[in-house]
């Protein structure tokens, strides 16, 4: 279902995860995720949170 309407019917075994995403969103997202992965891997990773000497009560 997408926006309350049926967009596909068939056997679950005939539909891949990529097919489900494409049917839900209306387009393929693979290229967008690959571009995002490349951008994230180029970032400098600064420590934003650090815990030292943690003790349990």
C-alpha positions, 0 to 999 in steps of 0.5 A: 500500500502507498498512500492508501492504494495498492501498488503491487500484488503477488507472492512474497517470494517473488518480491525483493527488498529492493522491489519493496523499497522502490514500490514504497518510495516510488523510485530506486534509492540505491544510488542515493545511499552509495553517494551518502556512504562515500560522503560519510567516509570522507568526513573527519571523525572527531570525538563528540562523546567520551566516557571514562572511569564508568562505575556501576552502583 
